[in-house]
Amino acid sequence: MNENNTLYIPMGVKTENEFFPGFGRKELLQTFVGSAAGIILSLLVWSVTGSVPYAMIGVLAGIAGSVMMTRKDMNNMSVVIQVVNMLRFSKSQKYYPYVYLKEWEVY
């Protein structure tokens, strides 16, 4: 029997396959939704202004922005996950206003 009872915890093991580091199937679906929203917004800009360069920059920025916002970092957190966590935390906070009472006064 081994007298040295140490626990080995592997680091960096991913539970899902990834296309590139921090970007898997779930992030790909989120990117499709974000890209579609960017494309729709760019089509609205194009229909109002008639400017093709602004519309193309909007499409490319929407795609690149959605990839950057859904890609996970070394802590397994993305911008989208952090925003969801902040919203959940703000909803869970309670507000207890301070009410001043005359503590040492005899009634």
N, C-alpha and C positions, 0 to 999 in steps of 0.2 A: 504494500500500500504506500502511496506517495504521501510523505509527511508534509510536503509543501502544498497546502490546499489553496491554490490561487485560482481566481476566477478570470477567465479570458473573455473579454467582451470585444468582438470585432468592430472596427470603426470603418465607416464609409460604405457599408453594405446597403445597396438599394433594393427595395422590394419590387420595383417595377422596371421594365426596360426603358431606356432613355435614348432619344435620337441624338442628343448631345447633352453634356453635363447640365443637369437641372431642368431638362425639358423632355417630358414624356408625353404619353397619350392624353392625359387629362389636361395638361397645359396646351396641347395642340388644339383641343376642342375649345378651350377658353380663348385662344388666339384667333380661331375662326370667328367666334362671336365678336371679339373686339375689332377684327379686320372688317367684318361686315358693317359694323356701326361706323367705322371710319370711311368706308366706301360710300355708304348712304349719306353721310355728312358732306363728303366731297362732291357727290352728285348734286346735293342741294346748293353748295357753293358755286358749282359750275352753272347750274340753271339760273341762279340769281346774277352772277357776275359775267358769265360767259368766258371766263378766263381758264384756258386749259392748263397753263403751268400751275396755277393755284390749286386746281383740282388734282393734278398729278402729285404735287407735293403733299397734299392732304391724304391721298391714298397711300403713298409710301410712308408718310409719318404715322398713319394709323396702323399699318402692318408692323412697322418697326417698333412702335410704342407698345403694341399689344404683346409682341414677343418679349420685350424688355420687362414689361410689368408682370408677366406670368412665369418667367424663368426663375427657378429657385436658386438661392445662394448656398454657401457652405453650411448654413444653419438650417437648411431645408425650409426656408421661408421666402415667399415672393411678395411683391408689393401688394398684390390683390389679397393674399392671406393676411398680411399685416393690417390692411385697412379693415377687413372683416373683423379681425380680432379687436381693433380699436373701437369699432362700432358696438360690438358685443360688450366690451368692457364699459363703455359709456352708458349703455342701457342698464347695466347691472349696478351702477353706482346709485346709492341712496342719498337723499338730500335731507339733512336734519338742521333746520335753522336754529340758531342760538336764541334762546328766550331769556332775557335778563330778569331775574327775580331779586328782590331785596332779601338777601340771605340772612342777615343778622338782625333783621327787624322783628320785634316781638308782636305777635298779632293779638 
